Amino acid sequence: MTAPELTAPKKPMNRRTVGGAERWSWIFQRVSGVILIVLIFTHLFINLMTGDGVSQIDFAFVAGKWASPLWQWWDFAMLVLAMVHGTNGMRMLVNDYATRPFLRETLHWALRITMIVVIVLGSLVIWTFDPCPVDASGALLEGVPSFCESVV
């Protein structure tokens, strides 16, 4: 009985696989997943377990929270990391299941554009949020932290 003949390995699907980008992408998924667990569970604990729970979440709660740069950066990090992590995971699925190069590239571009749009819009909400809106009704500002009293 003779040994089977070995065939030459397939060429990489694209240039990105040659330089180890897929390996780093895999490592990024694992590291970002662990970081996201910490970010998300801390976010949930602060929002739901402290104070009055879910009933405390209103405009005043968000205004008070985002008055601190720490929470703005926390939510920004959570937004960016979650979007990049999710997009990278979807990119891996597209690579596995989209067999036609044109379809694969189209889906990759759709993922990139969607990720950028969501990050830009989410960042605008986080960084341009005004905790003391000038034309707000009294009912909206009821319970707003003391830093807004000079504005009201």
N, C-alpha and C positions, 0 to 999 in steps of 0.2 A: 504494500500500500504506500502511495507517495503522498507527500505533504501537499496541501492545497497551495496554489499560487497566490501570492499577494498582489493586490492591485495598487496602483499609485493612489495616494490620498487625494481627495477632491480639493480643488482650489478654494480658497476662502470666498465667502459670498461677496465680500466687498473689502476695500482696503482697510477699514477700521478693525477688522479681526486680526490683521497681520501684526499690528503694533501692541497687541495686548489690551485693546480698548474694551473688549468684551469681558475680560477678566476683571478689569477695574470697574466696569459697570456692575458686575456681579458683587464685587466687594462693596461698592457704594450702596447697593440695595440693602445689604445686611447691616452696614454701619448706620445708614440713614434710618432704617427701620427701628433700630434700638434707640436712637436719638429721638425719633418721633414718638415712641412709646413714652419716654420721659416727658417730652413737651406736652403731649396730649393728656396724659393722666394728671399732670400737675394742673393744666388748664381746667380739666373737669373737676378736680378736687377743689380748686379755688372757687370756681363758679357754682358748684352744686352742693358741696359738703360744708362750706363755711357760711356763716350767717344764716339766712332764712331759706337756703336752698334755691330751687329754680324760681320760686316766687319773687326773689330779690332781683332777678335779671330784668332790667328795664333801661331806659335811656340814661337815668342817673347812675346806675351801676356801671354801664359802659363808659360814661363820661368820667366817673371817678377813677376807673381802672386805666383808661387811656390818657389820663392826665399825667401818669408816670411814664417816663421814657422806657423803663424796664418792661412794662407790659406791652408797649408799642413794639419794641424790638422782639419780645417773646412771640407775639402774634405774627409779626412779619417773618420771623425765622420759621415758625410753624407753617405759615402759608407757602413760603418758597420751598422749604424742604419737602412738604407734602406734595406740591405740584411737580417738582423735579423727580421725586421718588415714584409717583404715580405714572408720570410720563415715561420714565425709564422702564418701568414694568410693562407698560403698554407697548413700548418699542420692542421689548424682548418678545412679546406675544406676536407682534406684527412680523418680526424676523422669523419666528417659528412657523407661522401659518400662511403668510402672504408669499406665494411661490413666484409670482410674476414680478420682475424688477420694477416695472412702471407702477403697479399697484402698491408695492412696498414703499417706494419713494414718495408716492402721493400720500399714503397714510402717515409716513414719517413727517412730512411737511405739515399735514393737518394736525398732528400731535404737537409739533413745535409751536405752530401759530396759536393753537388753543392754550397751551401752557403760558405763552408770553402774554396773551390777552388777559387770562385769569390773574396772573401775577401783577400785571399793571393795574387792573381794576381793583384788585384787593389791596394793593399798596396805596392807591389813591384814597381808598376808604380809611385805611389805618393812619396815613400821614396827614391827611387834610381834615380829619374829623374835628369838628368844633364843639367842645364840651359846653360852651356858653353861647348858643345861637342868639343873635340880637333880636330877631323878630319872632321868637318862640312864644307860645302861649304860656300862661302861668301854670297850667296843668302839666305841661311837658317838663318844666323846670322844677316842679315840686319834688323835693328830696335831692336835688342836685347838690353836690358838695359845696362847702363854703367858699371855695375859690371863685365861684361864679356870682356871688352875692354883689360884688361891686359892679358887675355888668347888668344885672337884673334891675 
